[in-house]
Amino acid sequence: MCPCRRLGARPGSRAQFQLCQFAIAWTIDEGRFGDIGLSGLQAVMAGFWDEDQPGPNWKVQLYVDEGANSAQRQALGEIFLGRAGGTPAHNYALAISEVFGVAPAAIEILHEAGTQRIRAGDAVLVAAREPFPTKDAVTCGVPGHDRPGQELIHDTLRVSDGPLDFEFHGRCGFASTFDYRS
């Protein structure tokens, strides 16, 4: 189980492979940033961190919905990189030490049981294979430990974009709802 997760009341452990390489996706069912409507837009963050490196050390690339206008893209970047404060800043953004960039991409996110999948252009592909069997509640720090979700086993996790280049099969994943607020 990833270090950012909890199983019941038990915290996760060290990253099994020292480097935590990840892709995180969000679909905004309903939301806005000031007067800027964001409902229906999506974002994907890919990155890695080295558990043996002290301090904040997430290195990330953020992909924002190519269907968003420039103001919406800017807002998505501010929100999901934690620069706008609020829940992302509190839950995970303080761990970000380097942002490789923010780029528009064709994003596809499916969160239906048995078909969980993330795609951000040709750069990111994640496909879940099956749920990880457990009776305990699983939570993750990214959506917040107040929001239980489901631990998954990936069929594929592939990221290939500049400094991010990794591919895995059969490792852990997580699906949950979120409620971010400023």
C-alpha positions, 0 to 999 in steps of 0.5 A: 500500500502506498505511503500516502494511503491508509488501510482502516486506521493503519498508515501506508508503508514505505514505497515498495520501489523507493520511487513513487511514480504516479498519475492522478486524474480529476473530473470536475462534475460541478465547480468554479474558480471565482467567476470562471466555470469549470464544470465538466473539465478534467485534469491529470497530474503525472510525476514521481517522488523519491522516498529517500530524498528529504523534504518536498520532492514531488516532480510533476507535469500537469495536463489540463483539458484541451477543451478549456479556454485560456482562463479555465486552463490557468484556473485548473493549473492554479487549483491542482498545483495548489497555488490557489490554496484550499484543499489541494494545498492542504492535502498534497501540493506542499509536496511539489518541489518542481513543475515540469510544465502545464500543458493542454491535452485530450483527456479521457477519464472513466471512473466506472467500476471495472472500466477505470481508465485515464488518458492524457493525450499520448503522454499518460495511460492508466487502466485498472485491472481489478479491485484489490480485495480488502474489507477495510476502508482505504483512504488517500491523502490526495482526495483527503483521508475523510473520503474512502475509496477503492484500492485497485490493481493497475493493468497498465500505468504508462507515462512518457513525456520529457523527464517522465518516462515509466511503465508498470503493470500490476501495481496499486491504484486508487479511485475516489471522489473528491471535494476541493474547496478554497 
